[in-house]
């Protein structure tokens, strides 16, 4: 086995996976998997720049991750940065900080590369299951963008669109610097129209309706799953490979978009950093399921992070 470290730095969160991977058998043994909400993309949609406080939060997480990587003795490290740092004017400041702390340069990857990693990570442990017909449609709902990938063993078509839970929240639900509590019907309708336009774009490249198994990734989807399963606290083992019916996704989407901040925050599975953006993330998932007529979504805790790890084995 090869011991590798993978870091995925997105718009809302930064995550670390240290794992032993066997390229012959496909076995993966996780040694450490953690996530920190850093909101690197704070204000990027409006200003085009990474905020100083967002950079410092991210660098603090990188310092903590560097200590874990050193302690576990990973042989290889790969750091992938996604939507926020791809868009920002001052991305070089971000790159220099990461190199200083971790000794590796963050790769600011394209949306297509994001999709490739997400598909590999999500489907590697599902491909042998007879109850999940292909093609798979993997949807990775991030903070700044959402990736759609259709494929069987390998990617057939992929598209990244600029619709994510943070970007949609900042664009449609923030008034005078604060998230509307709860959103108005008009705000939700405008956000839904934006999401539908993004699905139209995705369908130009990806045959969404050909999918026979929908696989959902990332924090918005796993949080919806945790709520659907009525978990008292977040439990990765119970959420991983859970199958959530469309009716529950629809109900949770409506609930998150009509609840107050306090009501959402009181949910045991809710990470504090997701309280204000879960409504937007759940709406993206619901809109997709309605577009393709999906009766259920298979939830995966294995995603782009796992794909990044396998890419360096």
C-alpha positions in Angstrom: 0.0 0.0 0.0 1.0 3.6 -0.6 0.4 6.2 2.1 -0.9 9.4 0.6 -2.3 12.7 1.7 -4.9 14.5 -0.3 -6.2 18.1 0.4 -9.2 19.6 -1.3 -9.6 23.3 -0.8 -13.0 24.5 -1.9 -15.1 27.7 -1.6 -16.6 26.8 1.8 -14.4 24.1 3.3 -10.9 22.6 3.3 -10.5 18.8 3.8 -7.7 16.4 4.4 -7.5 12.7 3.8 -4.5 10.5 4.7 -5.0 7.0 3.5 -3.2 3.8 2.6 -4.2 2.8 -1.0 -3.6 -0.4 -2.8 -3.6 0.1 -6.6 -3.8 -3.6 -7.3 -6.9 -4.4 -5.2 -8.4 -1.0 -5.0 -8.5 -1.2 -1.3 -8.5 2.1 0.6 -7.8 2.3 4.4 -8.4 5.8 5.9 -6.1 6.9 8.6 -7.4 10.5 9.0 -10.2 12.3 7.4 -11.2 15.8 8.5 -12.9 19.0 7.4 -12.6 22.6 8.4 -15.0 25.3 7.3 -12.8 28.3 6.2 -15.1 30.2 3.8 -12.2 30.9 1.4 -14.7 32.1 -1.1 -16.1 34.8 1.2 -17.1 37.7 -1.0 -15.3 36.4 -4.1 -18.4 36.6 -6.3 -18.8 40.3 -5.4 -15.2 41.5 -5.1 -13.2 39.1 -7.3 -10.6 38.8 -4.5 -9.8 36.4 -1.6 -10.5 38.3 1.7 -7.5 38.6 4.1 -9.4 37.0 7.0 -10.5 34.1 4.7 -6.9 33.5 3.7 -5.8 33.5 7.3 -8.5 30.9 8.3 -7.4 28.7 5.4 -3.7 29.0 6.3 -4.5 28.1 9.9 -6.2 24.9 8.7 -3.2 24.2 6.5 -0.9 24.4 9.5 -3.0 21.9 11.4 -3.1 19.6 8.4 0.7 19.8 8.0 1.1 18.5 11.5 -1.2 15.5 10.8 0.6 14.7 7.6 4.0 14.7 9.2 2.8 12.6 12.2 1.3 9.9 9.9 4.2 9.9 7.5 2.4 10.3 4.1 4.8 9.5 1.2 3.0 11.8 -1.3 0.9 14.9 -1.0 -1.5 16.5 -3.5 -3.3 19.8 -2.8 -6.1 20.7 -5.1 -7.8 24.1 -5.1 -11.2 24.6 -6.6 -13.6 27.3 -7.6 -12.8 30.3 -5.2 -9.1 30.3 -5.9 -9.7 29.8 -9.6 -11.7 33.0 -9.8 -9.7 35.3 -7.5 -7.4 38.1 -8.7 -5.0 37.6 -5.7 -4.7 33.8 -6.1 -0.9 34.1 -6.0 -1.1 35.2 -2.4 -3.0 32.0 -1.6 -0.5 29.8 -3.6 2.5 31.3 -1.7 1.0 30.7 1.7 0.2 27.1 1.0 3.7 26.4 -0.4 5.2 28.0 2.7 3.2 25.8 5.1 2.9 22.5 3.3 5.8 22.5 0.8 3.5 21.7 -2.1 2.0 24.0 -4.6 -1.8 23.9 -4.8 -3.1 22.9 -8.2 -5.8 25.2 -9.3 -7.7 22.7 -11.4 -10.4 23.1 -14.1 -14.0 22.1 -13.6 -13.5 19.2 -15.8 -10.6 17.9 -13.7 -12.7 18.4 -10.6 -15.4 16.2 -12.2 -12.9 13.5 -13.1 -11.6 13.3 -9.5 -15.2 13.4 -8.1 -16.3 10.5 -10.3 -13.3 8.3 -9.4 -13.7 8.9 -5.7 -17.4 8.4 -5.7 -17.8 5.3 -7.9 -14.7 3.2 -7.0 -16.5 1.5 -4.2 -19.9 1.3 -6.0 -18.9 -0.2 -9.3 -19.1 -3.8 -8.1 -22.7 -3.5 -6.8 -25.3 -5.3 -8.9 -28.2 -3.2 -7.4 -26.9 0.1 -8.8 -27.2 0.2 -12.6 -25.0 2.3 -14.8 -24.5 4.9 -16.1 -23.9 6.8 -12.9 -24.6 10.5 -12.6 -22.3 11.9 -10.0 -23.3 15.4 -8.7 -20.8 17.3 -6.5 -22.5 20.3 -5.0 -19.7 22.6 -3.8 -19.6 26.1 -2.4 -18.9 28.0 -5.7 -19.6 25.4 -8.4 -21.4 22.1 -9.0 -20.0 19.3 -11.1 -22.1 16.9 -13.1 -20.4 13.7 -14.4 -21.9 10.8 -16.3 -20.0 7.5 -16.9 -19.8 3.8 -16.3 -16.3 2.7 -15.3 -14.8 5.9 -16.7 -16.1 9.5 -17.3 -18.2 9.8 -20.5 -19.2 13.5 -20.1 -18.6 16.2 -17.5 -19.5 19.8 -16.9 -18.9 22.3 -14.1 -21.3 25.2 -13.6 -21.0 28.2 -11.3 -23.9 27.3 -9.0 -22.9 26.3 -5.5 -24.4 26.7 -2.0 -22.2 29.7 -1.0 -22.4 31.5 -4.4 -26.2 31.1 -4.5 -26.6 32.2 -0.9 -24.5 35.3 -1.4 -26.1 36.1 -4.8 -29.8 35.7 -3.8 -30.2 35.5 0.0 -28.0 38.2 1.4 -29.4 41.7 1.9 -27.4 44.5 3.5 -24.7 42.0 4.5 -26.9 39.5 6.3 -28.6 36.3 5.2 -32.4 36.8 5.1 -33.9 34.8 8.0 -35.8 33.0 6.5 -35.6 33.7 2.8 -38.6 35.2 1.0 -40.5 33.3 -1.7 -39.2 35.8 -4.3 -35.6 35.2 -3.2 -36.1 31.4 -3.5 -37.7 31.7 -6.9 -34.8 33.8 -8.2 -32.3 31.3 -6.9 -34.3 28.4 -8.4 -34.3 30.2 -11.8 -30.5 30.5 -11.6 -30.2 26.8 -10.8 -32.5 25.8 -13.7 -30.4 27.9 -16.1 -27.2 26.1 -14.8 -28.9 22.7 -15.4 -29.7 23.9 -18.9 -26.0 24.6 -19.4 -25.0 21.2 -17.9 -27.4 19.4 -20.2 -25.6 20.9 -23.3 -22.6 18.7 -22.4 -23.8 15.9 -20.1 -26.7 13.6 -20.9 -28.3 14.0 -17.4 -31.4 12.0 -18.1 -29.5 8.9 -19.3 -28.4 8.3 -15.8 -29.7 5.2 -14.0 -28.1 5.8 -10.6 -27.7 9.3 -9.1 -24.7 9.6 -6.7 -24.6 12.8 -4.6 -21.4 14.2 -3.0 -20.2 17.0 -0.7 -21.5 18.7 2.4 -24.9 19.9 1.2 -25.9 16.3 0.1 -24.4 14.6 3.2 -26.2 17.1 5.5 -29.5 16.5 3.7 -28.9 12.8 4.2 -28.2 13.2 7.9 -31.4 15.2 8.4 -33.3 12.5 6.4 -31.9 9.8 8.6 -32.9 11.8 11.7 -29.4 11.5 13.1 -28.7 13.2 16.5 -25.2 14.0 15.3 -23.2 13.7 12.2 -22.2 10.0 11.5 -20.2 9.4 8.4 -20.6 5.6 8.6 -24.4 5.9 8.6 -24.5 8.6 5.9 -22.0 6.9 3.5 -24.0 5.0 0.8 -27.4 5.9 2.4 -30.2 6.0 -0.2 -32.5 9.0 0.2 -35.8 9.1 -1.6 -36.8 12.2 -3.6 -39.8 12.9 -1.4 -37.5 13.4 1.6 -35.1 15.6 -0.4 -38.0 17.8 -1.5 -39.4 18.1 2.1 -36.0 18.9 3.5 -35.3 21.5 0.8 -38.6 23.2 1.7 -37.9 23.0 5.4 -34.4 24.5 5.1 -35.7 27.4 3.0 -38.5 28.3 5.4 -36.7 27.7 8.7 -34.9 30.4 10.7 -31.2 30.4 11.3 -31.8 29.2 14.9 -34.0 26.3 13.7 -31.4 25.1 11.2 -28.5 25.5 13.7 -30.4 23.4 16.3 -30.2 20.3 14.0 -27.7 17.8 15.4 -26.1 17.0 12.1 -25.7 20.6 11.0 -22.1 21.9 10.9 -22.1 25.5 12.1 -20.5 26.6 8.8 -23.4 25.2 6.8 -26.3 26.7 8.6 -26.7 29.7 6.2 -26.0 27.8 3.0 -27.8 24.5 3.4 -31.0 25.8 1.9 -29.3 26.7 -1.4 -27.4 23.4 -1.5 -30.6 21.4 -0.8 -32.4 23.3 -3.6 -29.7 22.4 -6.1 -30.1 18.7 -5.3 -33.9 18.9 -5.4 -33.9 20.8 -8.8 -31.6 18.2 -10.3 -33.7 15.2 -9.1 -36.8 16.8 -10.5 -35.1 17.6 -13.8 -34.0 14.0 -14.4 -36.9 12.2 -12.6 -34.7 10.6 -10.0 -36.6 8.6 -7.4 -33.6 8.5 -5.0 -30.0 9.6 -4.5 -27.2 7.4 -3.3 -25.1 9.5 -0.9 -21.3 9.1 -0.9 -18.8 10.3 1.6 -16.1 9.4 -0.9 -15.7 12.2 -3.4 -13.1 14.4 -5.0 -10.9 14.0 -1.9 -10.7 10.2 -2.5 -10.2 10.8 -6.2 -7.2 13.1 -5.5 -5.7 10.4 -3.2 -6.0 7.7 -5.9 -4.4 10.1 -8.5 -1.1 10.0 -6.7 -0.9 6.3 -5.8 
